[in-house]
Amino acid sequence: MQKILTAAAFSLATVFAATTMTVVGGVAAPATAEAGVFSSIKKAASGVVKGATGVVKGTVGVVRGTAGIAGSVVKGAAGVTGSVVKGTVGAAAAVGGTVLRTQVKVVGATINAGTKVAGTVIKAGATIAKAEINAVKNVAGAAAGAVFRPGRITAVSPPTRMAIVRDHRR
């Protein structure tokens, strides 16, 4: 178990290398295996791992998956659901094969320009909160100047609970 956790610690360090993650409460998680949250992973022996900022939790030590990261879902204060990180992630941070760009915020939630979330590209200013698009936001697929108003959602994607918004312009 100790060897697996140690290997997973370095895998996570590689994934989050050169990345600054802001977790709930605005605490910055360190970017190396030797600092803060990642150092605690190597010391773990039980089912739940908590770092200095409480970022990483897992059902078996650190992660669920065959060899550490692959196929795993990591949960924590910064949160991860299906490789989509909740919180603020630095530029080009790779999590489970998903590339998240600068200032990705999920849950709450403002998606910045060019950000890919679960295969959906959301334009600047789009807000997703409980499957509702807040008033007067430009959303992917709309031509410049087109706006979507509340109540215009036509479907919700069950796996991600994200709104699928279609162009309702007349």
Summary of the structure (lengths in Angstrom):
residues: 170
radius of gyration: 17.7
end to end distance: 60.2
largest distance: 61.2
contacts: 490
relative contact order: 0.11
helix: 13%
strand: 25%
